[in-house]
């Protein structure tokens, strides 16, 4: 399931759309960026409420292709610009992290992926 397919299925708004439409195999949910650095896997989607450009910097370091901002948080222009500069997809949803984590796990499982738990 690609990033764009995922966005359509979960009803997320694509804020920054200049990215490679990669297939997702997993996701990591955290609002603590040091936790993301320590535990997220390369290629994961990042689910968070941390809507600022430091989140993009962490995604770059971890090779995370998509950040999904939850709870309809406003996204500042500098975050959008940083995501565009690094071709990271930036999505926004009104769903909370718990709900979205469960949905993504189920979608990936039904798509034939074996969702992983990052460690």
Backbone bond lengths (Angstrom), bond angles and torsions (degrees), N, CA, C in turn:
res aa  C-N    CA-C-N  psi(-1)  N-CA   C-N-CA  omega(-1)  CA-C   N-CA-C  phi
1 X - - - 1.439 - - 1.533 107.77 -
2 X 1.323 115.92 125.27 1.456 119.85 -176.80 1.530 111.05 -82.79
3 X 1.314 115.06 170.55 1.468 120.72 178.68 1.527 110.35 -59.78
4 X 1.321 117.78 -46.33 1.469 120.97 -179.48 1.527 111.65 -65.48
5 X 1.320 117.30 -41.04 1.467 120.19 176.24 1.523 110.53 -61.61
6 X 1.325 115.78 -42.40 1.464 120.73 178.63 1.518 110.64 -61.03
7 X 1.330 116.95 -46.58 1.467 121.11 179.73 1.522 110.76 -57.61
8 X 1.325 116.72 -44.21 1.466 120.39 -178.87 1.527 111.16 -65.04
9 X 1.319 117.08 -43.74 1.463 120.87 -177.05 1.520 111.86 -66.74
10 X 1.330 116.75 -41.00 1.470 118.85 -177.40 1.531 111.94 -87.05
11 X 1.327 116.76 -4.54 1.455 120.53 179.05 1.513 113.87 72.87
12 X 1.317 116.51 30.71 1.469 120.74 -179.94 1.521 110.74 -86.91
13 X 1.305 115.02 146.75 1.456 122.64 175.86 1.533 108.10 -83.02
14 X 1.325 116.84 131.47 1.464 120.56 175.88 1.523 107.45 -88.23
15 X 1.333 115.84 111.44 1.463 121.98 -177.91 1.524 110.49 -85.91
16 X 1.310 117.18 -45.32 1.469 123.22 -179.77 1.518 105.84 -119.49
17 X 1.349 116.30 114.01 1.465 119.40 -170.68 1.522 114.89 -111.99
18 X 1.326 117.93 14.97 1.465 121.44 177.05 1.525 108.48 -99.23
19 X 1.344 115.72 85.12 1.463 121.11 -176.51 1.522 109.78 -153.37
20 X 1.323 115.41 160.75 1.455 121.36 173.67 1.524 107.31 -78.44
21 X 1.313 116.90 128.80 1.463 122.11 -174.71 1.529 110.43 -83.05
22 X 1.321 115.12 75.07 1.459 122.02 -175.86 1.522 111.90 -78.29
23 X 1.322 116.07 160.21 1.455 121.76 173.30 1.524 109.81 -81.63
24 X 1.330 115.22 139.22 1.464 120.29 177.74 1.517 110.23 -94.94
25 X 1.322 115.39 142.71 1.454 121.33 176.21 1.518 111.66 -118.57
26 X 1.307 116.47 -15.50 1.454 119.71 -177.30 1.510 110.88 -166.96
27 X 1.313 114.77 -178.50 1.462 121.22 179.74 1.518 108.72 -151.50
28 X 1.320 115.14 158.37 1.458 120.92 175.66 1.515 107.35 -133.12
29 X 1.325 116.47 132.53 1.456 122.63 -177.56 1.515 109.33 -114.43
30 X 1.339 115.67 118.12 1.455 120.03 177.94 1.519 109.79 -166.59
31 X 1.319 115.16 149.11 1.460 121.20 173.84 1.522 111.52 -108.33
32 X 1.305 116.82 0.83 1.458 122.18 178.68 1.533 107.69 -104.85
33 X 1.320 116.70 108.10 1.459 120.12 -172.14 1.524 112.84 -63.84
34 X 1.322 118.10 -30.80 1.471 119.26 176.12 1.529 110.29 -66.12
35 X 1.314 117.30 -32.30 1.464 121.51 176.21 1.529 109.97 -66.94
36 X 1.324 116.76 -41.49 1.459 121.03 177.37 1.526 109.71 -61.33
37 X 1.334 116.91 -44.72 1.465 120.36 177.92 1.524 112.08 -59.57
38 X 1.299 116.48 -38.38 1.467 120.66 -176.53 1.522 113.36 -79.08
39 X 1.338 118.07 -28.58 1.464 118.16 -167.17 1.522 117.15 -128.34
40 X 1.302 120.38 -21.09 1.468 120.05 -178.68 1.525 110.12 -68.75
41 X 1.313 115.11 147.29 1.466 120.48 179.33 1.526 110.38 -97.07
42 X 1.309 115.75 150.33 1.454 121.30 175.37 1.527 108.69 -55.75
43 X 1.322 116.07 134.27 1.456 120.47 178.76 1.513 115.09 89.29
44 X 1.330 117.87 -7.33 1.458 120.62 176.90 1.521 110.48 -68.69
45 X 1.323 115.72 155.18 1.462 121.28 163.58 1.526 105.54 -83.30
46 X 1.319 117.63 145.62 1.463 121.69 176.48 1.518 108.59 -107.35
47 X 1.338 116.85 121.77 1.454 123.70 177.69 1.518 107.49 -105.93
48 X 1.340 116.17 123.19 1.463 119.52 -172.80 1.527 110.65 -160.95
49 X 1.329 115.91 168.38 1.464 121.58 169.37 1.528 110.40 -108.24
50 X 1.318 117.72 2.07 1.465 122.47 -178.29 1.523 110.28 -77.54
51 X 1.319 115.87 88.39 1.465 122.32 -176.78 1.527 110.23 -95.82
52 X 1.328 115.24 78.03 1.467 120.81 174.82 1.524 108.84 -155.53
53 X 1.325 115.88 166.73 1.465 118.81 -171.78 1.528 113.71 -67.62
54 X 1.321 119.18 -19.93 1.470 119.83 176.16 1.525 111.51 -63.91
55 X 1.325 116.69 -29.14 1.466 120.58 176.59 1.524 109.65 -63.97
56 X 1.311 116.79 -39.16 1.465 120.92 177.30 1.530 110.09 -64.90
57 X 1.330 117.64 -41.45 1.469 120.78 178.81 1.532 111.15 -59.24
58 X 1.318 116.51 -40.74 1.472 120.52 177.74 1.530 109.98 -66.30
59 X 1.325 116.88 -41.78 1.467 120.07 178.44 1.531 110.97 -60.94
60 X 1.310 116.92 -39.21 1.467 120.84 177.97 1.531 109.98 -62.44
61 X 1.319 116.53 -47.79 1.471 120.79 -178.86 1.527 112.66 -61.94
62 X 1.331 116.89 -34.98 1.469 121.73 -176.94 1.528 113.31 -96.32
63 X 1.328 117.62 2.26 1.466 122.41 -178.80 1.530 110.92 57.25
64 X 1.325 114.70 47.42 1.468 122.74 177.07 1.529 106.58 -94.33
65 X 1.350 117.66 121.00 1.467 119.82 -173.57 1.529 115.58 -84.25
66 X 1.337 117.34 -13.54 1.460 119.27 -176.62 1.528 110.76 -147.95
67 X 1.319 114.49 134.67 1.462 122.09 174.45 1.519 106.79 -112.79
68 X 1.322 116.27 128.40 1.460 120.77 177.22 1.527 107.83 -113.09
69 X 1.310 114.99 113.39 1.461 121.60 179.07 1.530 107.98 -86.69
70 X 1.318 116.54 125.36 1.464 123.01 -176.18 1.530 111.51 -97.62
71 X 1.316 115.32 171.83 1.471 124.19 175.96 1.526 113.28 61.18
72 X 1.330 117.15 26.14 1.477 122.47 178.28 1.519 113.51 54.08
73 X 1.329 116.49 31.49 1.464 119.80 179.75 1.518 110.83 -61.32
74 X 1.324 117.64 141.35 1.473 118.93 174.52 1.529 109.77 -67.54
75 X 1.310 114.93 144.63 1.464 120.72 -178.63 1.522 108.50 -111.56
76 X 1.334 116.98 118.18 1.467 119.48 -178.61 1.530 111.59 -69.04
77 X 1.311 114.61 153.68 1.461 120.43 -177.90 1.524 112.13 -60.28
78 X 1.343 118.15 -36.15 1.474 118.58 -178.89 1.528 111.82 -67.34
79 X 1.339 117.42 -28.72 1.464 119.75 175.12 1.525 110.00 -70.69
80 X 1.323 116.16 -44.59 1.460 120.21 178.42 1.532 110.65 -61.06
81 X 1.321 117.02 -42.80 1.463 121.39 179.13 1.527 111.58 -62.93
82 X 1.323 116.63 -42.99 1.472 120.64 179.49 1.530 110.21 -64.28
83 X 1.329 116.87 -41.74 1.468 120.25 178.14 1.526 110.44 -62.57
84 X 1.318 116.72 -41.38 1.470 120.60 178.52 1.531 110.16 -64.28
85 X 1.329 117.27 -44.06 1.463 121.21 -179.86 1.527 111.96 -57.62
86 X 1.332 116.73 -32.32 1.466 121.51 -176.89 1.526 112.65 -106.66
87 X 1.331 117.10 7.64 1.466 123.58 179.59 1.525 112.44 53.06
88 X 1.323 114.89 45.09 1.458 121.55 174.49 1.522 107.49 -101.61
89 X 1.327 115.61 128.10 1.463 120.05 177.76 1.528 108.59 -66.11
90 X 1.320 115.29 139.44 1.461 121.03 179.42 1.523 107.69 -127.34
91 X 1.322 115.24 114.66 1.454 122.28 -177.86 1.524 110.04 -116.25
92 X 1.344 115.33 158.34 1.469 119.80 176.09 1.531 108.21 -137.42
93 X 1.332 114.26 140.45 1.456 121.29 178.17 1.525 109.71 -138.01
94 X 1.320 115.82 155.11 1.460 120.99 174.61 1.511 112.32 -82.61
95 X 1.322 116.63 -8.56 1.472 120.78 -178.47 1.525 110.50 -74.22
96 X 1.335 115.91 153.54 1.460 119.28 175.12 1.532 109.59 -85.18
97 X 1.314 116.79 169.97 1.462 121.49 -175.03 1.530 112.50 -63.36
98 X 1.320 117.26 -38.74 1.462 120.75 -178.54 1.529 110.17 -62.26
99 X 1.318 115.93 -50.78 1.457 120.96 -179.08 1.520 111.07 -61.20
100 X 1.324 116.51 -47.82 1.460 120.54 -177.69 1.531 112.07 -65.87
101 X 1.317 117.51 -37.57 1.471 120.47 177.76 1.524 110.53 -59.52
102 X 1.325 116.23 -45.83 1.463 120.25 178.94 1.522 111.99 -63.82
103 X 1.328 116.23 -43.10 1.466 120.09 179.34 1.521 111.26 -61.70
104 X 1.325 116.53 -46.51 1.466 119.28 -178.54 1.523 111.68 -65.26
105 X 1.308 116.69 -40.22 1.467 119.27 177.51 1.520 109.72 -58.07
106 X 1.320 116.46 -48.52 1.457 121.61 -178.90 1.529 111.20 -63.03
107 X 1.325 117.59 -44.66 1.460 120.98 179.93 1.522 112.04 -61.94
108 X 1.316 116.69 -44.45 1.464 120.06 179.62 1.521 110.98 -65.30
109 X 1.309 116.28 -39.96 1.469 120.50 179.38 1.529 109.91 -63.23
110 X 1.330 116.80 -46.23 1.468 120.67 -179.33 1.519 112.05 -69.31
111 X 1.332 117.86 -23.88 1.467 121.60 178.16 1.530 111.44 -80.23
112 X 1.325 116.68 0.39 1.460 120.04 177.86 1.507 114.08 93.40
113 X 1.313 117.25 2.19 1.460 120.63 175.90 1.525 108.37 -82.85
114 X 1.293 116.25 160.17 1.446 121.24 172.22 1.515 106.15 -108.39
115 X 1.357 116.57 91.76 1.467 118.64 -178.24 1.525 110.17 -55.39
116 X 1.292 115.38 138.02 1.463 120.05 -177.37 1.517 110.15 -109.37
117 X 1.291 114.15 159.98 1.447 121.07 171.95 1.521 106.16 -102.95
118 X 1.315 116.74 116.72 1.460 119.68 178.69 1.515 109.15 -65.64
119 X 1.330 115.84 142.60 1.464 119.49 179.67 1.506 110.24 -132.84
